[in-house]
Every structure is written in C-alpha cells, then in structure tokens.
Amino acid sequence: PEILNVYFKKKLEELNTLMDGSGDNDQLASHEFSGGSNVSAWDSKMDIDSQETVISESGNLVKSIGKVVRDLRCLGFTSMTEDSYSSAIIWLLKSKVHELAGDDYRIPVLGCVKKWIQAVPLQFLHALLTYLGDSVDYESESSGLKSPLASRPSSFPGIGVPSEALLRWHMRLEYFAYETLQDLRIGNFLKL
C-alpha cells in the first residue's frame, strides 16, 4: 500500500503541474476559469499548440495510471488500489488548500479551491473511470441509486453530465476542502 500511495501521489503531482502549465502553483490563485473551458486552458495566454500538447500529455499520463489500476484490479488488488489513489487525491487536495490559503486568513480561497477540484481531481477521476469502463451515464436507468443531486445534475467543464460516481467524488472532495480550510483557519485564529 505504501508503494501505491507514493506512486499515485507522484503521478497526481505530475498531472497537477502539467495542468498548471508552467509549474508555478501560484498561477491558479490568480486565474479565473471560464465555466465551459477545457482544463488545459488554465493559462489564457496559452496558444492552441500548447493546449493540444497539455491535453495529449495529460491523456497519456491518465492512460498510464489507468493501465496500472486495471492491472492491479486484475490481480485482485481493487480495494487497495482505490484506497491508494483516493488517499493520494485527498493528500493533494489538502496540500493545495494549504498552499492557496497560507497563513493569511483574510484572503478568500474557497472559490479557487473549488475550481481546482473541478480542473484537476475531477478531470483525472472522470478520465480514469472512463478508461476503466466504470463511468456510467448519470441519466441511464441502470445507474442504480441516485444521489441527492439527482433532480438537478450539474455539468463540469470538459465533462458534460457527470456520472453518479463523479458526483459522489465531487461532494467528497468539496467536503474535505471545507474541512481542511476550516482546520487551517481555526489554527490561524488560535495563533492570534
């Protein structure tokens, strides 16, 4: 499990850096994402060739991760694999919240964190679930139990109508973002 955790953390860091464009993580805090933009267009100054390169590289990265996940599933390590990439995603989310929020509690960061969640972890999960064949159309009758959000499904940039699994991930990631930011802000107030 530790090896898998390290592997997924490293691959998600690569994806985050790749999606950031230049590796400068402060860019994310200063950029507004348009609602219908592709995740590769974080930096509005990027030209079309750069965007295509980012899409291609991120697609290749997700495919390589998907192959590892699929092979481990075939070997019977489904639960351990899912736990590992889940904990790597949560770890990256907490790191991003700490990076964006810093020690200054007066800076609002929740909007940037939510946009980052849609741009990196949810895009990764969508691509991974689609690659593995686990992405069930949200509106299909065979999707089983419906989420509390079933009456009004939202769309994510670059995804369209999300699957039930992606909606669950979205709620889970936002919960962890709120929790992490809350703990960080409480810690800031206690230092005063």
N, C-alpha and C positions, 0 to 999 in steps of 0.2 A: 504493500500500500504506500509506503514512503516513496518508493521509486516512481510510482504512478503519480503521486502528488507533485513531486519535483518536475516530472515530465509535463504534466498539464499546466503547472504554474509557468514554466518556461515558455511553452507554446502560446499560452494566453498573453503573456508579456510581449512575445513577438508580434502577435496579432494586434495588441493594443498599440504598440509602437508603429507598426505598419499602418494602422488606420489613422494614427495621429499625423502621418505624413512625414514629418521631419524628426520624430523622436523627441520633440520639445513638448512635454506634457502640459506646460502652461498655456499652450495654444487652445486647448479645449475650453478652458475657463473664459477665454475672450471671444470665442466664435459662437455665433448663433447658427443653429442648423435650421434649414427650411424644412417644413413638415413633409414634403414629398421628395426630399433629396436622397440620393444614394449615400450610403455610409462612407464611400470612398471620397466624397466631395466635401470633407470636413473643411479643408482649406479652400476658400472660394477662389484663390488665386491659382489653383492647380489647373494645368491645361488638360485637354482631353486625353493626350497620350499618357500623362502621369496618372490620371484616373483609371485608365484601362490597365496600366501596369499594377496599380494597387489592387484592383478587382481581381486580376489574374493571380497575383501573389497571395492575396488573402484566400482566394478559392483553392489554390494549391495547398496552402497551409491547413485549411479546414479539411480538405480531402485526405491529407496525410494523417491528421488526427483521427478522422473518421475511419480510416483503414485500421489504425491501432485499436480503436474502440470496437470495431466489428470483429477483428481477430481475437481480442480478449473475450468478447461475448461468445464466440465460437468455442473457446477453451473453457467456458463456464464461469468466467470472472465478471459477469454482468454487474452484479451488485457492487463489487469492489471498484470497478471502473467508473460507474456512475457516481459513487461516493467521492472518488478522487477528482473527477472533473467538476463535481458540484462544489467541493471544498476549495478547489483552485479558483473557481469563479467568485465565490464569496470572499476569498482572500484578496483577489484583485479588486473587487468592489470596495472592500474596506480600505485597501491601500489608496484607491482613487479618492474616496471621501476624505481621508486624512490629508492627502496631497492637495486637494482643492480647498478644503476648509482651513487648514493650517491652524494657527493659534489665534487668529483674528475672528472673533465671534460676530463681528458686525458685518462681515461680507456674506451676502446670501449666495449659497452654492447649490441648494436643492434642485433648482432648475437645470443647472449644468450636469449634476449627477444623474438626474432622470434622463436627460438627453444622451448622456454617455451610456447608460444602461441600454437604451434602445439601439445605440450605434455600435456597441461592441459586444457585450454578452448576449443580448437577444439575437443579434445578427449571427453570431457564432452558433448559438443553440439552434436557430432556425436552419442554418446550413447543415449542421451536424445531424439534426433529427431528419431532415430531408434526405441527406446522404444515406443514413441508416434505414430509411423507409419507415421511421416512427412518426412522421408528421402526417397526422390525419386531418383532413379538411374539417374546419370548425363547423361548417354547416351540414356536414354529412350526417345521416341518421345513425351510422354505425359508431359514432364517436363516444357513445356511452353516456356517462354522467356529464351534465352541463355545469359549467361554472356559474357563480352568482352573476357574472357579467354576460351571461348568455343572451339576455334580451337586447343588449346593445354592444356587439363586438366592435372593438376599435381596430384600426389598422396601424401598422408600424411602417416607418419609412423603409422601402425596399422589400417589404414582406407582403403587404396587402392584408387580407383577412388571416389572422393568426390561428394556429391550431390550439386545441384545448391545452396541450402540454406547454405551449409557448405562453399562453395566458397565465397558467399557474406559475411558470418561471418568472414572468413579469411581476406578478403580485409578490412573489417570494423575494425577488431582488429589491423591489422598492421597500418592502418591509425591512430587510437588512440594511438598506441605505438609511432609512429613517432611524433605525435603532443605533447604527454606528454614529450618525451625525448627532443624535441625542446624547449618547455617551460622551462624545467629544466635546459638545457644548457644555454639558454639565461639568466635565472636567475643567473646562476653561473658566467657568464661573467659580468653581471651588478654589482655583488658584488666585482669584482676586482677593 
